[in-house]
Amino acid sequence: MIQFVLLISRQGKVRLTKWYSPYTQKERTKVLRELSGVILARGPKLCNFVEWREYKVVYKRYASLYFCMCIDQDDNELEVLEIIHHFVEILDRYFGSVCELDLIFNFHKAYYILDELLIAGELQESSKKTVARLIAAQDSLVETAKEQASSISNMIAQATK
Amino acid sequence: MKEYIIRLVYVEMLGHDASFAYIHAVKMTHDDNLVLKRTGYLAVSLFLNDDHDPIILIVNTIQKDLKSDNYLVVCTALNAVCKLINDETVPAVLPQVVELLGHQKEAVRKKAIMVLHRFYQKSPSSVSHLVSNFRKRLCDNDPGVMGATLCPLFDLITIDVNTYKDLVVSFVSILKQVAERRLPKTYDYHQLPAPFIQIRLLKILALLGSGDKQSSEKMYMVVGDIFKKCDSTSNIGNAVLYECICCVSAIHPNPKLLEQAAQVISRFLKSDSHNLKYMGIDALGRLIKISPEIAEQHQLAVIDCLEDPDDTLKRKTFELLYKMTKSSNVEVIVDRMIDYMISLNDNHYKTYIASRCVELAEQFAPSNQWFIQTMNKVFEHAGDLVNVKVAHNLMKLIAEGFGEDDDTADSQLRSSAVESYLRIIGEPKLPSVFLQVICWVLGEYGTADGKYSASYITGKLCDVAEAYSNDETVKFAGQFSLRSSVHEVEA
């Protein structure tokens, strides 16, 4: 099971965190500080896996962001590396050539996508198309809702004129 | 309002407290508008854990949303349920979730299964009557739902293998279909057919076949096929191959499969990628239990990994060495381990390695001399991290000898222990556990062979007591031993 997902920039700034186990605010800060120290200090040629406390952390660097997932001892590390890649590919398809800024300004959308991919710490959906379709459906409902809202406000505005 | 809540989620993520906003997020989930509801649920699941008080306010909303006509609303509610429900609130939402297992939208069915899996993790008793539903969903039309069912089934099988042995045939046939590319193209990932589902199935088959020759025989063909068909140039291909090796090492051994596994391991170890070397070492560790001669072939590669500057790889190699230790190579291995342990700063891992060293030394020690020396070294460098029981064992061993009735050997052992401790005692900053052992040994046996006078020993013990005057246990041990050596003086 995946315990948590972290996205950290090269300077150690946190871009996204998702916790699949209960961690208090203090524990979260401690974990973030510890892991940032360990992962940001690792060179480029080394393993993408680190043993940390009683878990393993799989991380991969994409441009200026480190994607980290913390897993149990008996999980398959290469598989999780690919889950990270899967997530990045979906983000790329959704945002169209995603960059760190996209994730900063639309982090709530990144969360929605992560929630379609992973649920309760397990991989939920391995098909990119299905995830994309579900997000698009949610987005289109959002768009329709916005249109409705604006059209209603138009009607009211017209009526009260 | 929505914008504010989103900003506050960001703020909390950065570590600042925004608890005043929790109640607003909860209120937002009540809203009928999907945009606001969705944001409310997102905020609530990020802000709260399952033991917070506002959860009670949300349970009602969740129950209503689970019955909604709009499948997107149901999905959002199910997402939130995963994070927020604890074992007290499970009964409140359980009936609806079970109903949703038959929903027409596959996204809903899939999430419902994952939610039940989560319920099972939190409180197994509440879900135990639903196991038959999981079996039904395994045959679902939608591969996504089928894939999701594998998760809870894996957990259930881990606890109780025998109830599910009848499913071996179904799992094997599903795996065969997946490997033959009979799933829709959308499940292909980097030209490999549904690799994540393959990996899950292999894990399940490993559990079901372990120790059971009959079930294992049904799996040999499909696992052999996967070995052949899998693309080893891509990362995900290697992930599937690794999982195959794990499966092969867990089930009843089959020579052909073992050979294929050995070939894959050779490839991993020879590759340049550190990741593959790491997986190779791990896989080697698993196969060694079944066919120890594999280790010999890859000795050089293993030694290379040991010398590698990458810390993670070194640790993994030590794990492998631990599994490979026999009386013929224990000295070399334990020496290496102790050197590595000395270089470590991380206490958690130091304790782990120290206890490994102690285990190996106790099991395979070639001679008593070596055992005492090794234990001394371990204590010297990681004394405070070692379990106190180990110290007691060591003292017992010195007192009672090694079980042989050879008195001369025992007294030789004791005098060599005394010699080494007298040498070490002068060194500064020894760990207190070690000092206790030293004091006790010196007190009991310091004068046993007549080489050192009782007053010399007493003098040394007084020095220790003075030097470590703020450590109560050392002082006590020192005084205790002083008493026994003083008896010697008087006698």
Chai-1 contact restraints between the chains, C-beta under 6 A:
chainA,res_idxA,chainB,res_idxB,connection_type,confidence,min_distance_angstrom,max_distance_angstrom,comment,restraint_id
A,T17,B,M13,contact,1.0,0.0,6.0,A-B,restraint_1
A,P22,B,N49,contact,1.0,0.0,6.0,A-B,restraint_2
A,T29,B,G15,contact,1.0,0.0,6.0,A-B,restraint_3
A,L46,B,H274,contact,1.0,0.0,6.0,A-B,restraint_4
A,L46,B,D310,contact,1.0,0.0,6.0,A-B,restraint_5
A,C47,B,H274,contact,1.0,0.0,6.0,A-B,restraint_6
A,C47,B,N275,contact,1.0,0.0,6.0,A-B,restraint_7
A,C47,B,Y278,contact,1.0,0.0,6.0,A-B,restraint_8
A,C47,B,D310,contact,1.0,0.0,6.0,A-B,restraint_9
A,C47,B,T312,contact,1.0,0.0,6.0,A-B,restraint_10
A,C47,B,L313,contact,1.0,0.0,6.0,A-B,restraint_11
A,N48,B,N275,contact,1.0,0.0,6.0,A-B,restraint_12
A,F49,B,T312,contact,1.0,0.0,6.0,A-B,restraint_13
A,V50,B,T312,contact,1.0,0.0,6.0,A-B,restraint_14
A,E51,B,R315,contact,1.0,0.0,6.0,A-B,restraint_15
A,N76,B,A239,contact,1.0,0.0,6.0,A-B,restraint_16
A,N76,B,E243,contact,1.0,0.0,6.0,A-B,restraint_17
A,L78,B,N235,contact,1.0,0.0,6.0,A-B,restraint_18
A,L78,B,N238,contact,1.0,0.0,6.0,A-B,restraint_19
A,L78,B,A239,contact,1.0,0.0,6.0,A-B,restraint_20
A,L78,B,Y242,contact,1.0,0.0,6.0,A-B,restraint_21
A,E79,B,I199,contact,1.0,0.0,6.0,A-B,restraint_22
A,E79,B,A239,contact,1.0,0.0,6.0,A-B,restraint_23
A,E82,B,N235,contact,1.0,0.0,6.0,A-B,restraint_24
A,E82,B,I236,contact,1.0,0.0,6.0,A-B,restraint_25
A,E82,B,A239,contact,1.0,0.0,6.0,A-B,restraint_26
A,H108,B,I6,contact,1.0,0.0,6.0,A-B,restraint_27
A,Y111,B,L42,contact,1.0,0.0,6.0,A-B,restraint_28
A,D115,B,N79,contact,1.0,0.0,6.0,A-B,restraint_29
A,I119,B,C82,contact,1.0,0.0,6.0,A-B,restraint_30
A,I119,B,M114,contact,1.0,0.0,6.0,A-B,restraint_31
A,A120,B,C82,contact,1.0,0.0,6.0,A-B,restraint_32
A,A120,B,M114,contact,1.0,0.0,6.0,A-B,restraint_33
A,A120,B,R118,contact,1.0,0.0,6.0,A-B,restraint_34
A,E122,B,C151,contact,1.0,0.0,6.0,A-B,restraint_35
A,L123,B,F196,contact,1.0,0.0,6.0,A-B,restraint_36
A,Q124,B,M114,contact,1.0,0.0,6.0,A-B,restraint_37
A,E125,B,G144,contact,1.0,0.0,6.0,A-B,restraint_38
A,S126,B,F196,contact,1.0,0.0,6.0,A-B,restraint_39
A,S127,B,T186,contact,1.0,0.0,6.0,A-B,restraint_40
A,S127,B,Y187,contact,1.0,0.0,6.0,A-B,restraint_41
A,K129,B,T186,contact,1.0,0.0,6.0,A-B,restraint_42
A,L134,B,A107,contact,1.0,0.0,6.0,A-B,restraint_43
A,Q138,B,L72,contact,1.0,0.0,6.0,A-B,restraint_44
A,L141,B,L34,contact,1.0,0.0,6.0,A-B,restraint_45
A,L141,B,L72,contact,1.0,0.0,6.0,A-B,restraint_46
A,V142,B,V35,contact,1.0,0.0,6.0,A-B,restraint_47
A,A145,B,N33,contact,1.0,0.0,6.0,A-B,restraint_48
A,A145,B,L34,contact,1.0,0.0,6.0,A-B,restraint_49
A,A145,B,V35,contact,1.0,0.0,6.0,A-B,restraint_50
